[in-house]
Amino acid sequence: LWLRFAVAYYKQGRSQQFMQIIDELLKLESEPAQPENNRWADNGLMEHFGIPDANGRSLTNAKAVRSQYVSILNALAAFQTVQASQERDKGEKQKGFEADKQTYQKASRMALEAGTSTDSTATQTWAGQAILQLARGGEKALDQATKALDSVHAMDATNIPTMLGRACAKFQSGALK
């Protein structure tokens, strides 16, 4: 739900509000749960969005919460890609791309830990990483992006960002005219 609000702000051109919502969600993941909830929540994110089981010892929806958090990280990384791509200063552009790369790595790691590495959030992460490579430019990055996009396409042929990324990669390589 919060991600939908953030994306709605972004679509309205209100990037600052988008980042405010995303930042609050990121803070929840890094803050510890309150002591009385430590039986089932390992951080603020799980404490706020998790549903304890009947015994109050574990979460019934931990995988879903982590999957949604991966979606939040993917949205942040996509935003960072756009921001870095628009940056004119080469040093700042590289810093932006590096922050973007780290965000995608965190999303990928969390998807693997949550056991969601075969669902759509994981493929979105991998497609995003490939699109980041396209945005960086260069022959090596183009090759890496093409291979990654082909892999994601093999897993999910209906993934729209992957289709668009593949078309972009073909255009950049001169294979599409």
C-alpha positions in Angstrom: 0.0 0.0 0.0 2.7 2.5 0.9 4.6 1.7 -2.2 1.5 2.5 -4.2 1.3 5.9 -2.5 5.0 6.5 -3.3 4.6 5.6 -6.9 1.5 7.8 -7.3 3.5 10.7 -6.0 6.3 9.9 -8.4 3.9 9.8 -11.4 2.7 13.2 -10.3 6.2 14.5 -10.5 6.5 14.8 -6.8 9.9 13.0 -6.3 10.5 14.5 -2.9 7.3 13.0 -1.5 8.2 9.7 -3.2 11.5 9.7 -1.4 10.0 10.6 2.0 7.7 7.5 1.9 10.5 5.3 0.7 12.9 6.6 3.4 10.4 5.9 6.1 10.0 2.3 4.9 13.8 1.9 4.7 14.1 3.1 8.3 11.6 0.4 9.5 13.8 -2.3 8.1 16.9 -1.1 9.9 15.3 -0.4 13.3 15.0 -3.2 15.8 11.7 -4.4 16.9 10.3 -3.4 20.3 11.4 -5.9 23.1 7.8 -7.1 23.7 7.6 -8.2 20.1 11.0 -9.8 19.8 9.4 -13.2 19.9 8.2 -12.9 16.3 9.6 -9.7 14.8 13.3 -9.2 14.1 13.0 -5.6 12.9 10.6 -2.7 12.7 9.4 -3.7 9.2 8.2 -7.1 10.4 6.8 -5.6 13.6 4.6 -3.1 11.6 3.6 -5.3 8.7 4.0 -8.8 10.0 1.1 -11.0 11.3 2.1 -13.2 14.2 0.9 -16.8 14.2 -1.6 -18.1 16.8 1.2 -18.8 19.3 2.8 -15.4 18.8 6.2 -16.9 18.0 6.6 -16.4 14.3 5.1 -14.6 11.3 2.5 -16.1 9.1 3.3 -13.7 6.2 7.1 -13.1 6.6 7.7 -14.1 3.0 5.1 -11.7 1.7 6.5 -8.8 3.8 10.0 -9.5 2.5 8.7 -9.7 -1.1 7.0 -6.4 -0.7 10.2 -4.9 0.7 12.1 -6.2 -2.3 9.5 -4.3 -4.5 10.2 -1.1 -2.4 14.0 -1.6 -3.0 13.3 -2.1 -6.7 11.3 1.1 -6.9 14.1 3.0 -5.1 16.7 1.6 -7.4 14.7 2.4 -10.5 14.3 6.0 -9.2 18.1 6.1 -8.6 18.8 4.9 -12.1 16.7 7.7 -13.6 18.3 10.3 -11.3 21.8 9.1 -12.1 21.1 9.0 -15.8 20.0 12.6 -15.8 23.1 13.7 -13.9 25.5 15.8 -16.0 28.6 15.6 -13.7 30.4 12.3 -14.5 31.6 11.8 -10.9 28.1 12.3 -9.5 26.6 10.1 -12.2 29.0 7.3 -11.2 28.1 7.8 -7.5 24.4 7.5 -8.4 25.0 4.4 -10.4 27.0 2.8 -7.5 24.2 3.6 -5.0 21.8 2.1 -7.5 23.9 -1.0 -7.8 24.0 -1.5 -4.0 20.3 -1.1 -3.7 19.7 -3.8 -6.4 22.2 -6.0 -4.7 20.3 -5.6 -1.4 17.0 -6.4 -3.1 18.5 -9.5 -4.8 20.0 -10.7 -1.5 16.7 -10.2 0.3 14.8 -12.1 -2.4 17.2 -15.0 -2.1 16.9 -15.0 1.7 13.2 -14.8 1.6 13.0 -17.7 -0.8 11.3 -15.5 -3.4 14.1 -15.8 -6.0 11.7 -17.3 -8.6 8.8 -14.9 -8.2 8.1 -11.7 -10.1 9.9 -9.4 -7.6 13.2 -11.2 -8.1 12.8 -11.1 -11.9 12.0 -7.4 -11.6 15.2 -7.0 -9.6 17.3 -8.8 -12.2 15.7 -6.8 -15.0 16.4 -3.6 -13.1 20.1 -4.6 -12.7 20.3 -5.2 -16.4 18.7 -1.8 -17.2 21.2 -0.2 -14.9 23.9 -1.7 -17.0 22.3 -0.2 -20.1 22.1 3.2 -18.5 25.8 3.0 -17.6 26.7 2.5 -21.2 29.7 0.9 -22.8 30.3 -2.3 -24.7 31.0 -4.5 -21.7 27.9 -3.2 -19.9 25.8 -3.7 -23.0 27.0 -7.4 -23.2 26.2 -8.0 -19.5 22.8 -6.3 -19.8 21.9 -8.4 -22.9 22.8 -11.7 -21.2 21.0 -10.7 -18.0 17.9 -9.6 -19.9 17.9 -12.8 -22.0 18.1 -14.9 -18.7 15.2 -13.0 -17.2 13.2 -13.3 -20.4 13.8 -17.1 -20.3 12.3 -17.2 -16.8 9.4 -14.8 -17.5 8.6 -14.1 -21.1 5.8 -11.7 -20.0 8.0 -9.3 -18.0 7.4 -5.9 -19.7 10.6 -4.2 -18.4 12.6 -7.1 -19.7 11.0 -6.8 -23.2 11.7 -3.1 -23.3 15.2 -3.6 -22.0 15.9 -6.2 -24.6 14.7 -3.9 -27.4 16.8 -1.1 -26.0 19.9 -3.4 -25.9 19.3 -4.5 -29.5 18.9 -0.8 -30.6 22.1 0.2 -28.7 24.0 -2.7 -30.3 22.8 -1.8 -33.8 20.8 -5.0 -34.2 17.5 -3.1 -34.4 17.1 -0.3 -36.8 
